[in-house]
Amino acid sequence: MKITKAILIIFILASCSIYAKTDISGRVLDERYFPVPNLSLFFTGGASTKTDNDGNFKISINYSTYDVYIFDYANSNGVVYRNLTTTTPELTLFGNTSSKYVNTDIMKVNFLPVPNGRTATIKFLSDKVFNSKDVSASSGEKTKLITVDYPSTKDFINGRIIYLEKTPTSFEKFAEKTVTIMKDNVTQSVAFDSSTNYSKPGDSYLTVYLPGQDYEKKSFEVSADFLSLHRNAQFQMNYTEGDIISTKILIPQTLPYGYRIKISASFSNKGGSGFDNYTYSNPGASYNINTETPPALDSPQDKLYGVNDNTVFSYEYGSGSGIYVVHFHCFDPVGDFYVVTTERQISSPVNSVKDVLKGIEFSWTVTKMLTYTSTDTFVRPKDFSNDIGYTAKTYSEMRTFRTKF
């Protein structure tokens, strides 16, 4: 009788644990931070849902710890996040930058001819979701076109066009114009003329020290970044590549919108491994670029034939605290699948995701994202619209394999 009661209690407790409802409300973004609509999501236990037009989804599942598979079947792309417990994940669909859910519009920017010996940077900025490349103007130029991408669910985007003019030794003029870019409007323009209110940003310097180790390639970029705006609101002020130890970069002393300096560095080794990192600083500061150790691949060996469900893919720890993104790429037909995990070995996922990995020849690489302590911390929604701390990704060399002889 006592044994029967004990078994019954264990069964009840187990049932409560398994069938306790977990309500999840999240969203899926691509690597440009754009929301991705109409994606299929599958959760532990078989529950499934789709993202709406804004990349959001809601679902109730019977597990407190769960895996979630995300599939973009149209682009043969997928990702699985393992061992999540958060109920508000912000999930990245790696590899996907499709234009089908993006508006692309153009604005013509007119300005006074850039004086001899000067250059100008023109950039669209916004606190909304957008992506837009920097545009540079040389001496004598007075017109440029700016291309702006924003979510296809929107009919317009508000922001501002900035104009920053400099000589080799000083920043001379800064101005901005508030704009509204309308969907499919081919006649949009803005003008910086003699009536525009210009200011002088002032000059400062940033001193950058690079690692002394030997690399196949090393480079860094210094950008103006704006804490109060979207993550893509930045523009390049300097790009340096080569085997240098230190350099001093001219930067503006003051700009609006929570202006700060973003320092991005990239280092690669002969075998294809390397690391990228970025951090933030202020005018007048000095910064030593950190070095990181990539996660070297252990097994299977390169060019292995006959990979199956029992094949284990393993890799070294690498430096720092982080999560691993294991990328499997199919050569023909092209397809990509990513495994996001804290584990340093995983079983082959190829046969379980045949809807996106349909061929027999593959490559695999491992990227380690720093600094994160779990998959939960990696997918935690940002407290700010922009990043605020040190971030790095280290990446392994590439290996290939076949599933058939």
Secondary structure in CASP SS format (residue, H / E / C, confidence):
PFRMAT SS
TARGET T0000
AUTHOR 0000-0000-0000
METHOD secondary structure of the structure
MODEL  1
M C 1.00
K H 1.00
I H 1.00
T H 1.00
K H 1.00
A H 1.00
I H 1.00
L H 1.00
I H 1.00
I H 1.00
F H 1.00
I H 1.00
L H 1.00
A H 1.00
S H 1.00
C H 1.00
S H 1.00
I H 1.00
Y H 1.00
A C 1.00
K C 1.00
T E 1.00
D E 1.00
I E 1.00
S E 1.00
G E 1.00
R E 1.00
V E 1.00
L E 1.00
D C 1.00
E C 1.00
R C 1.00
Y C 1.00
F C 1.00
P E 1.00
V C 1.00
P C 1.00
N C 1.00
L C 1.00
S E 1.00
L E 1.00
F E 1.00
F E 1.00
T C 1.00
G C 1.00
G C 1.00
A C 1.00
S E 1.00
T E 1.00
K E 1.00
T C 1.00
D C 1.00
N C 1.00
D C 1.00
G C 1.00
N E 1.00
F E 1.00
K E 1.00
I E 1.00
S E 1.00
I E 1.00
N C 1.00
Y C 1.00
S C 1.00
T C 1.00
Y E 1.00
D E 1.00
V E 1.00
Y E 1.00
I E 1.00
F E 1.00
D E 1.00
Y H 1.00
A H 1.00
N H 1.00
S C 1.00
N E 1.00
G E 1.00
V E 1.00
V E 1.00
Y E 1.00
R E 1.00
N E 1.00
L E 1.00
T C 1.00
T C 1.00
T C 1.00
T C 1.00
P C 1.00
E E 1.00
L E 1.00
T E 1.00
L C 1.00
F C 1.00
G C 1.00
N C 1.00
T C 1.00
S C 1.00
S C 1.00
K C 1.00
Y C 1.00
V E 1.00
N E 1.00
T E 1.00
D E 1.00
I E 1.00
M E 1.00
K E 1.00
V E 1.00
N E 1.00
F E 1.00
L C 1.00
P C 1.00
V C 1.00
P C 1.00
N C 1.00
G C 1.00
R C 1.00
T E 1.00
A E 1.00
T E 1.00
I E 1.00
K E 1.00
F E 1.00
L E 1.00
S C 1.00
D C 1.00
K C 1.00
V C 1.00
F C 1.00
N E 1.00
S C 1.00
K C 1.00
D C 1.00
V E 1.00
S E 1.00
A E 1.00
S C 1.00
S C 1.00
G C 1.00
E C 1.00
K C 1.00
T E 1.00
K E 1.00
L E 1.00
I E 1.00
T E 1.00
V E 1.00
D E 1.00
Y E 1.00
P E 1.00
S C 1.00
T C 1.00
K C 1.00
D C 1.00
F E 1.00
I E 1.00
N E 1.00
G E 1.00
R E 1.00
I E 1.00
I E 1.00
Y E 1.00
L E 1.00
E E 1.00
K E 1.00
T C 1.00
P C 1.00
T C 1.00
S C 1.00
F E 1.00
E E 1.00
K E 1.00
F E 1.00
A E 1.00
E E 1.00
K E 1.00
T E 1.00
V E 1.00
T E 1.00
I E 1.00
M E 1.00
K C 1.00
D C 1.00
N C 1.00
V C 1.00
T C 1.00
Q C 1.00
S E 1.00
V E 1.00
A E 1.00
F E 1.00
D C 1.00
S C 1.00
S C 1.00
T C 1.00
N C 1.00
Y C 1.00
S E 1.00
K C 1.00
P C 1.00
G C 1.00
D E 1.00
S E 1.00
Y E 1.00
L E 1.00
T E 1.00
V E 1.00
Y E 1.00
L C 1.00
P C 1.00
G C 1.00
Q C 1.00
D C 1.00
Y C 1.00
E C 1.00
K E 1.00
K E 1.00
S E 1.00
F E 1.00
E E 1.00
V E 1.00
S E 1.00
A E 1.00
D E 1.00
F E 1.00
L C 1.00
S C 1.00
L C 1.00
H C 1.00
R C 1.00
N C 1.00
A C 1.00
Q E 1.00
F E 1.00
Q E 1.00
M E 1.00
N E 1.00
Y E 1.00
T E 1.00
E E 1.00
G C 1.00
D C 1.00
I C 1.00
I C 1.00
S E 1.00
T E 1.00
K E 1.00
I E 1.00
L E 1.00
I E 1.00
P E 1.00
Q C 1.00
T C 1.00
L C 1.00
P C 1.00
Y C 1.00
G C 1.00
Y E 1.00
R E 1.00
I E 1.00
K E 1.00
I E 1.00
S E 1.00
A E 1.00
S E 1.00
F E 1.00
S E 1.00
N C 1.00
K C 1.00
G C 1.00
G C 1.00
S C 1.00
G E 1.00
F E 1.00
D E 1.00
N E 1.00
Y E 1.00
T E 1.00
Y E 1.00
S E 1.00
N C 1.00
P C 1.00
G C 1.00
A C 1.00
S E 1.00
Y E 1.00
N E 1.00
I C 1.00
N C 1.00
T C 1.00
E C 1.00
T C 1.00
P C 1.00
P C 1.00
A C 1.00
L E 1.00
D E 1.00
S E 1.00
P C 1.00
Q C 1.00
D C 1.00
K C 1.00
L E 1.00
Y C 1.00
G C 1.00
V C 1.00
N C 1.00
D C 1.00
N C 1.00
T C 1.00
V E 1.00
F E 1.00
S E 1.00
Y E 1.00
E C 1.00
Y C 1.00
G C 1.00
S C 1.00
G C 1.00
S C 1.00
G E 1.00
I E 1.00
Y E 1.00
V E 1.00
V E 1.00
H E 1.00
F E 1.00
H E 1.00
C E 1.00
F C 1.00
D C 1.00
P C 1.00
V C 1.00
G E 1.00
D E 1.00
F E 1.00
Y E 1.00
V E 1.00
V E 1.00
T E 1.00
T C 1.00
E C 1.00
R C 1.00
Q E 1.00
I E 1.00
S E 1.00
S C 1.00
P C 1.00
V H 1.00
N H 1.00
S H 1.00
V H 1.00
K C 1.00
D C 1.00
V C 1.00
L C 1.00
K C 1.00
G C 1.00
I C 1.00
E E 1.00
F E 1.00
S E 1.00
W E 1.00
T E 1.00
V E 1.00
T E 1.00
K E 1.00
M E 1.00
L E 1.00
T C 1.00
Y C 1.00
T C 1.00
S C 1.00
T H 1.00
D H 1.00
T H 1.00
F H 1.00
V H 1.00
R C 1.00
P C 1.00
K C 1.00
D C 1.00
F C 1.00
S C 1.00
N C 1.00
D C 1.00
I C 1.00
G C 1.00
Y C 1.00
T E 1.00
A E 1.00
K E 1.00
T E 1.00
Y E 1.00
S C 1.00
E C 1.00
M C 1.00
R E 1.00
T E 1.00
F E 1.00
R E 1.00
T C 1.00
K C 1.00
F C 1.00
END
